[in-house]
Amino acid sequence: MNFLSRNTARMAAVALAATLGACASNDDKEDTDPVELVDIEPSVELREVWSENIGDIDARLYAMLQPGIAAGRIVAANSEGDVVAFERSSGKRLWETELDVEISGGVGVGQGLAVVADYRGRVEALDLDTGEEVWSHQLSSEVVAAPAVGSGRVVVQTVDGKLIGLDASSGEERWSHSTTLPVLTLRGTAAPVMSAGVVYAGLDNGKMVALDATDGIPRWDQRVAVPQGSAELDRVVDIDGSPVVRGDLVFAASYQGRAVALSREDGRGLWARDASTHHSVAVGAGNVYLSDAGGSVYAYNVGNGQIVWNNDDLLRRQLSGPAYFGDVLVVGDLEGYLHVLDPASGKIVGREEIDSDPVRIPLLADGDLLFALSDDGELVALRLERG
């Protein structure tokens, strides 16, 4: 079944046009094909610990069904409505719940819940221990990003520009924050992030907001990207990657805009650099890392934003957002490869193929394990080993 609204179909078309624009400067075939991989001499290995197939992820509707991790388990969902919990370290299947929905946003975990949402805007909260339904709530519009769970709230971002705080116990709506959307946006929204009772969210108008998780009262809002150009397509500046909170700073990046470091307290900008990405950034080893819309990977100094290095070996390979894992950087690509980069130099020092389908859903680094989920639903846990 297809639940696309006219607005959703428009956003999907814009996403396709934007991606094509990012992948090529002209019509020559050599400029549109992904760069071929070259042999490397690996110094590290991503060794598979366990893997399970959870079912297909709907790439046609750009579902970014990132799993959630809490209480020693990882919870993942497919587009057909199946939610599955595994023991984090062994991959033992703990429970599986079949929902009669097409899941599009999930999985948020916390407060003893695993929360997902669908294209019709229905939010489903399951018991994290058993998978039994705790509550459900109908929103005004579809949800295509994972909810944030904490501080007694489930916070959901909808594609019509709203952030909504639901009571974690009952699902009742406690507050709502609305934003005026641009004429055109990319398909997708950033998943909100909750930290110390504050919700941080990137918006389709190129702004970031910080809201009190309990009552939704704004703490601050800050512009990350300024629309440029006369054509509406040129003025698309969505923030589709989740903010990253580290210490006193919040990091974010937009499409056709900038990467920024902002004060967690008041949103004041520490630095900003031109950038274009659909993904979240990663932070580690004194750098902020970004995979851009064309397939280049950048490292910026965390203190001043100066470029430390950039790697163009993976151009047009439709990279996932980067994950800082252990002491390396990892990105996925359209052919199911995970590429391991040295954070100090940007050199590719390892590679692992986990599937033949794309790995575009955000990677999850959790302690000694890295979790990757491909479009055909292959969920893989990996451990870093040095040669």
N, C-alpha and C positions, 0 to 999 in steps of 0.2 A: 504494500500500500504506500501511497505517496502523500505525505502531509505537508508538502511545500506550499507556503503562501506566496502571493505575488511578490511581496517584499523579500521573502527568502530566496525565491528564484532569481530575483534581481541581484541579490548579494552574491549568489553562487556564480552568476555570470561575471560580476565584477572581479571575483576572486580568480576566475579562470583568465580573464584578460590581464589582470595584474601579474599573475604568475608567468604568463607568456611574455609579457613585457620585461619581466625581470630576467628571463632566461635567454633572451636574444636581442641583439642590436640590429640585426637585419634578417633577411629571409634565407641566407645561406645555410645549408644543412649543417656544415661544420660548426656553425655558431649556435645551433639549437640542440644538438645532441649532447648528452652528458659526457663529460671527460672520461676517457677510458682509464681504468685503474692500472697502475704500473706496479711491478714487483717491488717489494720492500724487504729490508732485513729486520725482522721484528726483534725487539728487545723485551717486549712484554706480551703476555697472552691473556685473553679473556676466556677462561675455562668454564664451560657449562656445568652448573651444579645440578639443575633440574629444568625441565620444560614440560608444559602442558598446553594443549590447544583448547581455547575457550569458545571458538566460533568466530565468524567473520565480523570485521569492523567495516562499516559502510563508508568507503572512501568517496563514493559519489556525492554524498551529502557532507563530506569533510568532517565526519564525526571524529573527535579527538578524545577517545575514551581512556584517559589516563587512569591506571589503577590507583588505589589508595592503600597505605600501609599504616597499621596501628595494632598494638597489643599482640605482637608476634605473628601477625597474619597479613597477607596481601589479598585484597579484594578487587576483582576485575569484572568487567561487564562487556558483553557483545551487543551488536546493534539489534538483535532479535529479541532482547529482553531477558537474557540469562545473566544472572549475577552469581559469581562463584568465589568462594573464599578458600585460600590455601594456607597451610602452615608456611611461614616465610622461609625457614631454613631448609625444609625437606621437600616442599611441594605437595605434601599430603593434602588431599581434598577434604575440607572440613564440612562444607555445606554448599548446596546449589539451590537457588530460587529462580523459578521461571515467572517473569512478570509479563502480563499481556500488554506490553508497550514496545515501541521502537526506541530504545535508549539512545540518547544523543548527548547527554551531559553527565559525567561521572568519572570516577567514584570519589565522593567526599567521605572521609572517615573521622570519627571522634565522638565523644559523649556516648560511647557504646553503640553508635549507629554507623551504618554504611548507607550513603544517600546517593541516589541517581535521579535523572530527570529525562523527559522525553520531548519529542518534537512538538507535542501539543501543549507543553508547559506544565505537565503533571510531575510533581516531585514525590518520589517514593523513598521512605525511610525504612530500613531493615535493621533488625537486631544484629549487632556485629558478631555475637556468639552463636546464634542459631539460624540467621537468615530469615526469620519470620517477620512479616510486615508489622511495623509499629504504627505508622500513620502515612497518609498521603494528602497532598494539597495541590489544588489547581491554581496555576498562575495565569497571567494575561497573555503570555507569549512563550514561544519555544525557548529552550535552554540548550546551549551547545557547549557548555563548559562545566567542569566539576564544581559543585558547591563547596563552600568553606564551612567547617564545622568546629565550634568551640564557644566558650563563654556563654553556654546556654542557648546558642543560636545556630541555625543553619542559614547561611547567607548565599543567595542565588543571584546570578546576573543573567538577565534575559536579553534577547536580541532586539527588543524594542527600547533599550536604553535604561532599564530599571535595575537597581539593586534592592533586593527584598530580604528582610530579616524575618525568619520563621522561628517560633519557639521550638527548641530541640526536643522537648518532651511531648508536645501535642501537635506540632505542625501549624499552629495558628499564626497568622501574620501579625508581627509586632511593629514593623516599620517598613517604609518604602522610600527610596531615593530615586528621583527621575532625572534623566539627562536628555537634552535635545540632540537628536541624531543628525549627522550630515545627510545630504541628498544620497550619496553613495557610500557604501562601506564594504569592506571585505567580508566574505563568509566566515563567521566565527566571532567569538568574544573571548576575552581573557578570563581565566578562572580567578576569582577573588582569593586573597590570601588573608588569613587571620593571625595576628600576633599580639600577645599581651593585651587582649581586649579591644584591639583596633583592626578594622577591615581595610585593606589596601586593594584598590581595584584600578585597572587600566580601562579606558573607555574608547569608544569608536570615534570620538571627536578629537583624539590626541591628548586628552587630559588624564591625569591620575588624581584619585580622590582618596582621602583617609576618613573613615567614618567610625564613630563609636559603635562597637558591635551590639551593645545592649539596646540602644535607642535610635541608632542611625543618624545621630547628630553629626554633621560634618566637622572634622578637625581642621582639614585644609584641602585645597585642591590646587593643582599645579599643571601648567601646560608643558607637555613633553615635546610635542611637535606642532609646528605652525604650517597650515596648508599653504602650498605654493602653486602658482600657475593659474591659468584661466579655465582650462578644461576640468570638469568635475573629476575625471579619473586621476588627473595629476594632483588633485587636492585630497586624495584619500590618505589619511594619516592614522589609521587604526592602531591601537595597542592590542594585539591579539595574544601576546605572551604574558603569563602571570608575573607580577612584581616579585622581586627577590629581596627579602629583608635580612640584613646582616649587620649586627651591632647597632650603631646609631644611624645607619643609612638604609635607603630603599633604592634598588636599581630597577630600571625598566628601559624598554626600547620600543619604537614604533615602526610601522611601515612608512617608507618615504619621509622619514623624519630624523629622529635623533636617539642616541643612547644617553641616559642620564643617571647621575647619582644625586639623590635628594635627601635632605634631612628628614629623619623619621619623625622628629618632633613637630616641625612646622612646614615641611615641604620645600624649604629653601634649597635652591640648586647649588650643588658643590661643583659639578662640571657637566658639560653636555658636548657630545660629538655627533656629527652627521652619521646616520646609519639607516638601514632599511631591513627589517626582518618581520616575519610572522610569528616568531617564537619568543620564549623567555630567554633571558641571559643566564649565565652561570657564574659563580664567584668562587675563587680559591687561589691559594698561593700568591696573593697580592695582585691578582688580575680579575677583570671582568671579561667574560668570553661571550662571543656572539657569532652565530652562523647567519649570514645575510641572505637576502632573497635570491641572489645569484649563485650561491654555493661557496662563497669565500668564508673563512673562519678568521675572526679577529680577536686579539687580546688587547685590552686597555688597562693601563695602570689604575688600580682601584682608588688611589689618592688624588690623581690629577687628570685622568682620562686620556693621557697620551697613549698613542698606539705603540704597543710593545712589539707586536709582530702580526702578520697576516699570512694565511695559507690559501693559495689558489689551486691546490691539487685536486679539489673535489667540485669544480665548477659545474653547475647545472645538474648536479646529482640529487637535487631536492632534499637537502639535508634536514634532519630533525634539529631541534634546539640542542645545544651542548649540555652535557652533564659533567660536573667535576666529581670524580670518583677515585677514592684513594689519593694518589698523587698524580693522576693523569686526567686528560680531557677526552670525552667520548661523544661522537655524533653518529647517528644512523643515516642510511641513504635509501634511494628508491629501489635498490636491488637486494635489500635485506642484509647489507653489510653494516657492521659497527667498526668505525675507524677510531683508533686510539692516537691522540696527539700529545706530544711533550708540552706541558704548560709553559715551560721556559722559552722554548724555541719555535713551537708550532709544527715541528717535524712529525710526520706520521711514523709511529714506532710500533704499531700493532694493528691487526685487522682480523675480524671474525665474522663469518657469514652465519647468520642464525635462521635465515629463511630466504625464499626467492621473492617474496612480496615486500613492499616498502616498509621501512621502519621510520614513521614520521610522528607517531605519538610520543609525547615527552618521555624521555628516559627517567628512571627513578633510581637514585643512588641512596642506599640505606645501609649504613655501617659497612660491613665487608662484602655486601652483595649489590650488584647492579641489575635492575630489572628492565627488560625491553619487551614491547608488545608490537607485533607486526600486524599488517592489515588483514591477514587471514586468521588472526587470533592466536598466533604462537606466542605464548608467554614464557620468557626464558629468564632464569636467574643465573648470573655469571659472577665469577670471582677473579680478581686480578692476580696474575702470577708473573714473576720476572724470570727470564731465561738465565 
